[in-house]
């Protein structure tokens, strides 16, 4: 009975701390990303390079309040996540933690190879749709076609 009481008490105590640090982290990450995008647009710089240079900083800003509150250690942010993160009502199954690094490297490579104009014309949206179709419906034809187009594209 005593253990149950303290478990409930700790949940009641921690919930506001976690919610406030999460909110602050999202705000900090948003502000950092907003500044990076503004600087990139003002300077006419390459958005892919901005992403590659800045995404670790955005990731850190997202979790920095949790570090200050003692919920996690700074060393926990080295690399990428170490467990699967499930999103309520999502149709997607998260990647195995061992695959996240490869996926992030593939994303960076895609951003370098795919000009911003292609993103604006909807190519990136099409890529996302083919990935979703492969992931959710287990229908890989469109995704395979996309990968083949990248392989066969002139460099």
Buried (B, 14 or more C-beta within 10 A) or exposed (E): EEEEEEEEEEEEEEEEBBEEBBEBBEEBBEEBBEEBBEEBEEEEEBBBEBBBEBBBEBBBBBBBBBBEBEBBEEEEBEEBEEEEEEEEEEEEEBBEBEEBEEEBEEBBEEBEEBBEEEBEEEBBEEBEBBBBBBBEEEEBEBBEEBEEEEEEEEE
